[in-house]
Amino acid sequence: QVQLAESGGGLVQAGGPLRLSCAASGRTFSRFAMGWFRQVPGKEREFVAGCSWSGGYTYYADSVKGRFTISRDNAKSTVFLQMNSLKPEDTAVYYCAADPNSSNNVYTQSERYIHWGQGTQVTVSS
């Protein structure tokens, strides 16, 4: 079993940076591909970024490519999402998630991700 807990959300002005962290418990964290998703009320949860077990392979949604960076520290069982040049449309609840059925590949379908954190609110003001 893997438990995930996000932190680092908050209110930021447009153009500013924010870094989200996701702390994981469980011995098998380092074997899983990890992803970040986000959701706004009334909309589907959408994929933002993902990385392979080593962090060597990453994949991003087009809407965040070039602005967001996903990374992980397996020794600390933590995955990060560095968000730069934030826009008001980035406002959402951000979730980290673990895909225990994938190590080297990153998938965008939320159904593949079995373990989820509780989410952290990110609000970008214009």
Salt bridges, closest charged atoms under 4 A:
GLU46 OE2 - ARG38 NE 2.59
ASP62 OD1 - LYS65 NZ 3.04
ASP90 OD1 - ARG38 NH1 2.91
ASP90 OD2 - ARG67 NH1 2.77
ASP99 OD2 - ARG112 NE 3.05
